[in-house]
Amino acid sequence: MYVGLSTSHLFCFKRRDKHEWKLVRINEIDEIPHQFLRRVFSGQTDEGDQTQQQQLQLVQQCANVIWKNTSLFVGMKAVGRSDRVYYFPQGHQTNLLSEEVRSKCRSQSKAIHVGLRSVMRVCADGVYLTADSDIDFMDLEKTQRGDPIPILDDRRGTIADVSVRNMREVITDEITKRKIREALERLTFHVKYTRGLNPNFERRMRERGKSDKDIARMRVEVRKNVRLRDIRWAADDPNEYSFEVTPRAPRRNAEEERQGEEGEAPPPPPPPPVVHTVYSYFLEHHGIRLRYPKMPLINIGRRGPVQEWFPIEFFTQAFGKTRDATEKLDAALRYNDEHAGTESVEQIESLLGRFGSLASRSGRTQEDLLRPYGMTLQIEAQYFKANVLKEPVLRFENGRASISNGDWRLAENRNALGFPSPADLFSFAIVSMVDERKTSEFFAGLLKRMEEHGIENKTSVALHEHGELSPVLSPVVLDQLVARDSSALTPDMIQEAITHSYSRARNFFLYDSSGYYRDRMIWSRTTYKEKDGRLSEVLVIPPPDPEYGKVAVIRSKDIEPRTHLVDTKEGQDQETRIMVSINIRGHNDLVDPFDFRYAASRGCHQIRNQGEWQNLPFRNADVPVHDMVRHVYQLENGRVLTTDDIIGEPKPFSVVLVEEDSAVVECPSIIFVLKKDDDKANYAAVKAVTNSIIGVPSQLL
């Protein structure tokens, strides 16, 4: 048995969130002997064998993955990214629910769903499966015929099941507006639209070798599992909502750039901004003419620096629990208990009574009558074997840490500073439920302690100064969420704060929106998922403003030496690697970008020489870094090209569409959530947002 498959195996799978099949290559993580598996499932493993204990964890992970994949393979559904409950297919629900329960819900867009909540536990003395039933009131994603459920249903003349008199006119009735808003606030949506085919875009993609299928896929924009943040009542009315779009200035060629630098031909003034409504924007920029321009606009929150507004005709209903699921289920189940439940118990009692009479008249026992059918009747309590796990052992680099009442604290283990395998901190976001001063002091101490325990700060930013959170980071990673009573914080408020902090952190670390990295001639660092599944450290090249949604990456030379394609007089698309040219005492040294960094705590740049980081003889505060450092491009034959040798702009080699697949480039690495000491009410909401909606690890403090 393998945890993962050998690299020689190709595996075909179907993505649950997209209707397409993928052919992938999966790496082997570890090989577990068959004899060990037999001992695990028979409870005969050696508890003292540390290697076997580690393999037990691998077996458990593998078993859970198999269990979950099996559930999905047979057609069960899961809600959100963190799969805990699997619901039976919609077509099977009628056989699992009583008519009394189903009668409480006859909607095309809602239904009661029965599912299983299960988990496998692999312990030293065997394998245990814990399973329980689950029932929820769900918003459906598709009808019985398999069609997406539109929020705006022109056939029925409704928006979220609220009747609208005329969809060609703006909704003015305040009662209808209130009903629509309330209905939309209870739903989760998918947004999907297809941009018109732009000839220039098609030509560029074909030059890059993209197929018709690739181009068609790139024209489709999707937002999954979003919520209503705000609403306006007409897509074509500038009084309802309008915004400015600044057209891009035309690119200048090398000759025009030279003339501009010499003052012969100053650059033309930037084009004036254009005011758009959502209707005119989609028509002009995406080639989409809205069918219902008088119908509402929905704001789904922020993406990068931009608030996203979409016409309601792009929205369909997402599968998930309804917001009032608890109340509706209580009513349905109470009805079931009062009717079907009582009747079922009475029927069982009646059958048992008749069965006992039949047994006594025939002179035989109940067991004798049941045995031919392979059945037994038991009325005594059942006993199940349970396994108490050992207390975990926490080890530091130079010894064990003390655990008191199941709790351990870094601050109490001053003599055991280094972790055995410390992580790297590339980026982070903070959401605080206490006041700003306490937040700043707390995180300054936490980040300082993390550094003392061997966690390397790879943000190139000073994390703390004078006992407070760095003033560089505070405005870009911190989101305050303060309420006098923590119970007043709703899940929506928590989700909005976490999403906002997440976006701000990505803007700073990933897109370099503040120019912090650009001003220092460096790049932010993060973790990148290679095509073979391996994780590697990369440098991030932010997009030219305002092309948020994609970045380029610089990978280490042994993985991918190419970073840019450049055009010169000798030829087009020549493969190069960006390098750092440093002027040290009149001599130019050429340094790989991975061997060049800014040490914020020291206020100077460093280069790596034979594995050791050395300070450069100039400080950023004293000498402008642009006078000492410049970026050049090295061909495979060793020739170095400067910007004067290159025609046009260098084109990054490895471009990643990070918003389409956020798992490829990690940012932020973690989201810290600071709560009040006695606050436990919001734990589930925080974990649901960070784990299931955003997909970033979180730590509540």
Steps between C-alpha positions, in 0.01 A plus 500: 500500500627850417419836656496679167597326175836449339618770260470239224121492549257730325170554676176631347259681728197729478510833678202546725474875441535483119344268243824379347745214528871546572792270428763549771818343627509439875817463705566212734526625859572176682468125460333304779572124519200274459590307816491822703151576368383155604636560851330843514158366405535212744625724784843335532739793448791574731420817696868569568601510134521871410521425127184294515323775695582743217373247247179468700436868432563444129259206499236713670544785251484255210193326641317830547585610146376167364185525708427855382581427136277192514215714634541746213546221245164343583329836447480649849540876541707711737453862607804730499867411467535332839309174451346367819147399398406327174141524383323233300415593138192712450320222312538265799372743762136411438569142614677617818241747629147442613214655306421715805847657494509542121160665507653792691715585198364496143728767351700450179794684656502361856486156658572306817812287456613195697871423524771314690756650735789255523871474577753215519732462799811286470649413837764261620246227568275526199292712265177665608231662289281762664183584309179686574209628297457867420208702367498857367275740313682577173494750217532288186750569223303329224144397426388140461582531127856606576463867403667774709249693707511865385446774756317702233239266353347679200267207426334525842554876534684474832824600672590251773136381496371858549256606228603794280232667287713615206864407448542769234444776754683602817352360820356791698263331745663515845328184625629302201849643554496394865382149415770460231776619732389267780477205259845567352658535844399141575673354192845404380571563131716407206584773248582398144526686170688460170689793351464574130785384277756779462707455177816643661463273802440197274809585292724533808376172643555314173852640483556342841376163371157502665233272353137592427399325820758696703382831351135414563581413863693824553199702379282360779500691830371321811455600864403207724304505824459876548256699710309824466692798638290782352238555233413772246183497298605561136810404299471784248419790734808710594306640796481148644863406438780624274880493507802634315725292275832643387594370153845355468759723340643352179836331542800689372770328297871521579557804273215693662635412845846627400359823364297547817806452722697754292214750511437492128153350520329525838249223569144582398262588783302206639153459349219644713293259708168377365190476718315171459190334630517123542289466184731716286814343649401143410388613155819692418767292677357148483264510203200396713163672453292446812152361442357675807685830550218632722540216751711516819878495550658283769820586687686183609789670679854598420738330259840659533441877523174484304144464627329250268149576371319262266157507332260258660452307175852354546403336832391143571424334829776303676448172685528557873318533827232764513556776753177414679568123483476449877156658536357320196643166604366537852150556364522209256647258754251598770221420256671171418539411868138575573369294209732259318723443805216407731334282237826313434553424869140379534539275196822347637336437838203338327721274285708392800181419692362290215839333454513408871146356487590291194810363674311409818219324310748292301704408805814651355713795603535823306864410424384173341267687267760762402795264447395375149504863382843576645350741754541541875306698758697672777361724772809535720747791481786477255866554595754640257876504527661845510862603473657772716787663313827577669592854599688667213868574548616848401873524428722798446840494338682444828250300699138438597259776595293481815125456465273599787134398496516445127633852438841625393619852436804624312567770755538242778765299314776758480777238521365300207493766233550330165237280334645179347354588157394867507279638227568802281271803526446641150183703562210529741176685574353610833142542616459641850196507727672724760617861484788606275757571774461160665508336157826672404671412828380140494616426146832676550567257785368201309706569187812563708449169682448319168835632376667385822363151444667475160212605272673698225348830393507497120270799449797742464306728737581578864215328685522697825653825620526631859255243635232568239396356165704648216341822365572371149287189555229631733292683235526220240450173690286600800122518498326616819172335596410653836168465679412567861341155520660225288162330464395800290746394230304308238659240269453744211696769685777251577510378140519855365787594736699185422441536125605866514818421694576213261465732198716771657775252579495367143514855365811576707696174479384359166418804288738750670225762495699731730819476293697383807686225313536696177663793684761264647567319170401165654211255470269349759546130573242226534433131442413373151342167407687346207319295236634177652350594838824604670513826695779744428594850610455765230535874455186683388497750213188713554283587201506840333230708664207437493518140369411336830420132478829375359866513596824362362747296704877460502595143585838377618756444228511122545121473446444757224787726388281706264319803641435731201468503123654810340515648150830638369640592162637144477161334542167474680399307813855426611509305826672682786531498877460823691808581710599769750791722403652664811748787484745443785782754512492550124487129420183332373419163655238274341279323756215252459170645630477223762834617642387860549267630770415797720560451875240734644617458860848624397382755247732372227516260206683167519649250256558130564858386465581131555181454699553801729311830475730804491405867538563725200706814569210741453182560696167564338443809714834657394534413131210458253498131415428576133846663479669178615276222372339429166332201336658347190422193287750222434483279191580130515845570347583734788453828316338769714229725353401834648174683436681694225556174309135390522217601269176555688429347840640164616222240517492278813542131423289344779166681539248371756127585503489509878132590533395199288712258701598661830662176622793535256653807666470528878394840634443567778671210676275531806223719640533596867175578683533670839195465724417591855630261763157369599350498151415156362183589312663588167746210468280298264422802280870589464600144411212466254606814314875436496489123436191462283453829315849650464711185537781650713621360836399710798608531862271640768691674777 
